[in-house]
């Protein structure tokens, strides 16, 4: 599985997201939803001038934070993701 990419607003000083790799591992192991969410939760601060930075979840999976007013469209639509019109 590739690194998780999280889009943050241009003025964000902090972030909160979920590690997709950890969520998938919890799903396949049969973990309870609450436990999966807690183990996949990643929070922190980000330098205001950084356009992109890399953080890691507790398990060491790479998460890429990118600043953007709006994320670009997916190259290949993924049915697992919420699509907003």
Phi, psi and omega in degrees: 000141181278173181295149176282135174249130180239128179266128179240157182290157182302329183260007184295136176251347178217167181213159175212126182209181177241140175280117181295326180295316178295320178298316180295319179297319179294320180298314183288337179273351180084019180296153175294148183304314180301315180295321179297316180295319180294317182288335182267353184289132179229129180222153177175189177249160179223138180300135184297334181271353184283124176282326179209146177208160180245132174235169179231145175283178180299331180275355177096005179287142183281133176233125181261124176259127179231138177273137178193144176294323178208132181297148177292161178294151177291137175296316177237113179305140181241115183300342180280346183261145178291129179253120178258136179268000000 
